[in-house]
Amino acid sequence: MNSPISGATRTESFGSWLVSAAVSTAISTLENRGNLRTLALPLRIILEAVPDRPDLTVRLQVDDDVLTIVSTATAVDVRHGDTSPSPDVVFQTGYEAFLDVGEGLIPPEDFLANHVEVLEGAEKAAAFFGMLGVAISLQG
């Protein structure tokens, strides 16, 4: 099928749609915290778009749920659950704040300053938060 839209644009549009769909699903069932796993794929997609990614393993605790993010120069893997015995960074946030920053309802600076607690790996946290900030800015 011929299309005036380039492959990159189609991929970006699909990625944006996927992020919106996952966030909408999660918001519509906010009381069901298990929906955090629906954000793993969209989060991987937006983080993979970041150039010069750091090599990091991150445990993201969102209320009582967990995502594990493994970033390398060549790939990003995001899994629901605690899948790494020794993450470089562990941080905690609330479900609503996590969704709000993903939707652009609060700026990344506010999210980091007021809605995130670094539990382990403060020395490497800045590298992950920098990558997250770039990922969010690429979506806007």
Secondary structure, DSSP 8 states (H G I E B T S, - for coil): ---SS-HHHHHHHHHHHHHHHHHHHHHHTTT-GGGGGGGHHHHHHHHHTSSS---EEEEEEETTEEEEEEE-SS-EEEEES---SS-SEEEEE-HHHHHHHHHTSS-HHHHHHHSEEEEE-HHHHHHHHHHHHHHHHHH-
